[in-house]
């Protein structure tokens, strides 16, 4: 988990959340908080910046000059570069921290491991696996996001670890790996609800995830670990569990865990933040 001085969820409600990212308190949209009411309205007055949606899935940070171009926070030995984006993201999803710890523990229990990280974003799972001793293949469709992840590796003193950085559509990459006869000991994927590849390939998670999982079966070792997370409303723990059971039926598994992801606020309340399924 993050230490409170690096990241902390301070309050949430009325469709918003108040978070500390290092030196800055930020007020962001949070549809998962629609049914709640803030408990500490006094804290919100101290926010440095507020993100508001302006059109579609894009928006603006106000005041526009309240934040630096970039800043950093740490999680253990890992350093993440943050920057405000027009989508309201900053470069890290704090709810994933428990999965980084889980993945690192899994890798350290093996003499060697090859890990595939799909939809890898800025590389939290990549850093965790590489630091634990794995060979990692990091795949994201956006070249600028892959470059961002590489900067995080540099900041975390992991530039010399065996990480392959790939800017490509996840489905196309996996199919090429099938043809090459590649095999992975662990596969991590955090697919978006909707997205597109570098050549405008369209991704719709409910339509495309089952086919991707079927393709992944062919490049997973017999006892491979699978870490699947999702933030799409239609795909909760039950659906993720069923998908893994369907597409990896017959594979060795000591445990299949599926449950909601949460971020725990300073007052102990929990904000829903997607779902996970772990096959190990």
Secondary structure as GFF3:
##gff-version 3
##sequence-region A 1 280
A	DSSP	beta_strand	7	13	.	.	.	ID=ss1
A	DSSP	beta_strand	16	21	.	.	.	ID=ss2
A	DSSP	beta_strand	24	29	.	.	.	ID=ss3
A	DSSP	three_ten_helix	31	33	.	.	.	ID=ss4
A	DSSP	alpha_helix	41	44	.	.	.	ID=ss5
A	DSSP	beta_strand	49	55	.	.	.	ID=ss6
A	DSSP	beta_strand	58	62	.	.	.	ID=ss7
A	DSSP	beta_strand	71	75	.	.	.	ID=ss8
A	DSSP	beta_strand	78	82	.	.	.	ID=ss9
A	DSSP	three_ten_helix	94	96	.	.	.	ID=ss10
A	DSSP	alpha_helix	97	108	.	.	.	ID=ss11
A	DSSP	beta_strand	114	118	.	.	.	ID=ss12
A	DSSP	alpha_helix	124	131	.	.	.	ID=ss13
A	DSSP	beta_strand	135	140	.	.	.	ID=ss14
A	DSSP	alpha_helix	143	155	.	.	.	ID=ss15
A	DSSP	beta_strand	163	167	.	.	.	ID=ss16
A	DSSP	alpha_helix	170	180	.	.	.	ID=ss17
A	DSSP	beta_strand	184	189	.	.	.	ID=ss18
A	DSSP	beta_strand	194	196	.	.	.	ID=ss19
A	DSSP	beta_strand	202	204	.	.	.	ID=ss20
A	DSSP	alpha_helix	205	217	.	.	.	ID=ss21
A	DSSP	beta_strand	220	230	.	.	.	ID=ss22
A	DSSP	alpha_helix	237	247	.	.	.	ID=ss23
A	DSSP	beta_strand	256	264	.	.	.	ID=ss24
A	DSSP	beta_strand	270	279	.	.	.	ID=ss25
###
